[in-house]
Each structure stands twice: as C-alpha cells, then as structure tokens.
Amino acid sequence: MTSAHTLTPTLQLATDLIRCRSVTPEDDGCQALMIKRLEAIGFKTERLRFGDVDNFWAVRGSNGPLLAFAGHTDVVPTGPENNWNNPPFEPKIIDGMLHGRGAADMKGSLASMVIACENFVAKYPDHKGRIAFLITSDEEGPSINGTVKVVEWLEAHNTKMTWCIVGEPSSTNNVGDVIKNGRRGSLGAILKVKGVQGHVAYPHLAENPIHTFAPALAELSTEHWDSGNEFFPATSFQVSNINGGTGATNVIPGELEVIFNFRFSTELTEQNLKERTEAILKKHNVKYDLQWILSGQPFLTPRGNLVNAVVDAIKSETGIDTELSTSGGTSDGRFIAPTGAQVVELGPINATIHKLNECISADDLNTLTNIYEKTLENLLL
C-alpha cells in the first residue's frame, strides 16, 4: 500500500474525489474541490444547478479557440458495500492499483484533467486560446439536468467549444490504446401489442398477442438494417424485455409489452428506423401502440486538429499507436457534438467500471495526466 504522503498530485486529488459519496445525482463536494483548484489558476466559474443536479462551467482565457474538458462527478451505486474488498469510498492503493468507486469512471480522469491544467498553466501562463471544464453530476442518471442543460446554457450565451475531451474510460489494455472519436446513436422503444384475453382451452375466442408478435419479432431480429461503414459497425436491434401474461397458466394474455433498442450508425436516421420497424409490424398485422425514446444521435469526429493532437500526445507519452473507435454505449459527447465541436473520449482502462472493487492503475493516472497536458500543448501553443 502507498501512504498518503507519497501520492502524486493526480493521485492525491483522485483520492480526495473518491472519498465523496457522490452517487448519482449527488455531487457531495466533488465539484467544490475542482472549482477551488481551477479558480486558483485563473479559471472563472459558473455554478449551474438544474433541478437536483449540480453542474459547473469554468473557463480560462477570453478569446481564441476553446478546448473543453468534460466529465461527471457522479458515480453508480456501489451495491452491498460489505461485498467490496476495500470500502468503496475509502480509496486505497494496493499493489499499484487505486481502489474505490469512481476510480476509473471517472474521478481518476477528472483529477488528471485538473492537474494537467495546473501543470500547463504553470509553464505557459500566457497560452493562446481558452481552456474550459464542463462538469455534471447527472451522467450516470437520467442525463436530463446535466450536460444537455449546460450545453443549452452555453448556446444561449453564444459560447462555442472548438474541441472537447470527454474523460470517459476509453482504454482497453493500456492507457491510451483506444480513444472514442464517435458513438452510435441509441433509439429505444416500448411496444405494446394488443390482443384479446381468454381461456387457453378456447383460443378461437381470444387473440394471443405473443403469437401475433412472434413472426414480426423473427423478422425484426434478422433484418439487415445496414452494413455500417469504415467508422461504425452495422446497426443492431436488441430486445431487452418481454412481459406478457397474468401469471395464470390457463389464461391467454390480452397484452404484450416489448422493450427494444437500436444502436445505429450514421448510415441510418432515426426516421428510417421508425418507418422500417412499423412497416414490419403492419406487414404481420400486429395491433400495437409504440413509444419511441431517442437517447442520442450518432456522431463522429474524423481526423483533424483534435484527433491528431490526442493521437500525437498518446504516442509521445506511451509509444502507443492508438486505435480510433466508435464502439460502446452512449456518453455525454452526444450532447456536445451537435454544437459543432470536435469531440473525443480519452480516459483510463475500463475493465472494472460499474463493478465491485472498481480500481485503476495508479501509474496509468499519472500517464493520463501527461497525455492531457501534452494535448494542451499540441492545441494551445
């Protein structure tokens, strides 16, 4: 175990943040810790509370291109704390690994971002352009009063991000081996198939919605939606829940509820998917109500100033030729990219995120700090 007095600045801040019980949407003092550090090096801060969610926007500089670091202080619930090898909100470094809820997702990244900025500003107090932080405590929750609202506030104040680095844990085996330069869109749906309830012995007097929907489900699940492209895998359709029946074994249900989701590429639009889905339902004479939920459009940042700066920084600090990827779930980048900003996600290894005993290599966090600092140099010098 490493004692507190031997911690690097990044690891010290990371442990301070992990001690905060910031289970979504609570912030529990994380943002105050960050704001104090940032204001000390010349950032001007706006605290932005929407509903029950704390957010802040901090910026250093008054003109020129704007590089924003984006992230979240909230973490997912721990589950039973007695199942953890080490208490989740009592950070500890054991055999070189920093343990604690949020170590990987994403308090470690936040600490690296802040320390990278402190180091950069100390060396280059008169750097060109602007540096900003967009921080929320609503990423792991419904994402209603967090980044999306801050982006709306920025748009209302005519503030545009040029580049944005989201600190999501993007790496797979080594820090920096993968960065996300885009994400698939997410379109969910709640489908209610209507039938007629009745006795299983008299099916001619009923209409079983499970039977009615089965051929449509077979077609939906085997449909070739698209082939993807050089940046995105093919669009996928997945059912996550099916619920029907009264609980009795001798009753034909009168309704079936099906929850499904599309993760879609830039080859398709939300409207394409809706129209094709409903065409299949109608083809099979399914009687239904359908509620659509769009969680995010697909976005992509091709090679350009930001991607090149990050790729170069990773190569410089680690020797790794990073992989550009659009895999995985959604992130708050989906709210930022539509403003016109170039967006990438760069963070630590994601092997333990949301798990019991979440942990991250202490050395990796120090390396991540150096990568962020080098990216600042590549873009703002």
ZIWO-V476140 format. One record per pair of residues at least 12 apart in sequence whose ideal C-beta (glycine too) atoms are under 6 Angstrom apart, sorted by the first residue. I is the first residue (numbers start at 1). J is the second residue. Records with the same first field share a line. If there is no record, write none. Layout:
I=J / J
This chain:
1=93 / 94
2=93
8=366
9=115
10=111 / 112 / 115 / 365 / 366 / 369
11=362
13=111
14=107 / 108 / 111
15=91
16=33
17=30 / 107
18=91 / 100 / 102 / 107
19=89
21=89
22=73 / 74 / 75
23=77
24=74 / 140 / 141
25=52 / 53 / 74 / 137 / 138 / 141
27=54 / 73 / 137
30=73
31=54 / 56 / 73 / 135
34=114
37=114
38=58
41=118 / 121
42=60
43=58 / 60
44=59
45=58
48=150
50=145 / 149
51=145
53=137 / 138 / 145 / 146
54=137
55=136 / 146 / 150
56=135
57=134
58=133
59=130 / 132
60=131
61=130
64=128 / 129
65=129 / 162
66=130 / 132 / 161 / 162
67=131 / 163 / 379
68=132 / 134 / 161 / 164
69=113 / 133 / 165
70=134 / 164 / 166
71=106 / 109 / 110 / 135 / 167
72=136 / 139
73=137
74=137 / 140
75=101 / 102
76=140 / 354
78=101
83=356
84=356 / 357
85=357
86=99
88=100 / 101
93=362
96=362
97=359 / 361
98=360 / 362
99=359
101=358
103=358 / 359 / 360
104=169 / 348 / 352 / 353 / 358 / 360
105=169 / 353
106=167
108=348 / 360 / 365
109=167 / 347
112=365 / 368 / 369 / 372
113=372
115=369
116=369 / 372 / 373
119=373
120=373 / 376
127=380
128=380
129=380
134=150
139=332
147=332 / 335
148=335
151=335
161=341
163=306 / 342
164=336 / 341 / 343
165=344 / 346
166=331 / 333 / 345
167=347
168=331 / 345 / 347
169=347 / 348 / 350 / 353
170=345 / 346 / 347
171=348 / 349
175=348 / 364 / 367 / 368
176=314 / 318 / 320 / 322 / 371
177=320
178=323 / 325
179=310 / 322 / 344 / 346
180=325 / 345
181=301 / 307 / 324 / 344
182=299 / 300 / 326
183=326 / 330
184=263 / 264 / 298
185=264 / 296 / 297 / 298
186=263 / 295 / 296 / 330
187=262 / 270 / 273 / 294
188=261 / 293
189=260 / 292
190=259 / 291
191=258 / 288 / 290
192=255 / 257 / 289
193=209 / 213 / 256 / 286 / 288
194=287
195=207 / 208 / 209 / 254
197=254
198=252
200=250 / 252
206=252
208=252
209=255 / 256
210=244 / 256
212=286
213=256 / 286
215=284
216=280 / 281 / 284 / 286
219=280
220=237 / 280
226=267 / 268
228=265
229=267
231=300 / 326
232=265 / 326
235=264 / 265 / 268
236=263
237=262
238=261
239=260
240=259
241=259
242=258
243=257
244=256
265=298
266=298
270=294
295=330
296=330 / 334
299=337
301=342 / 343 / 344
304=342
306=342 / 344
309=375 / 378 / 379
310=344 / 346 / 375
312=378
313=371 / 374 / 375 / 378
314=371
316=374
317=370 / 371 / 374
331=345
348=360 / 364 / 368
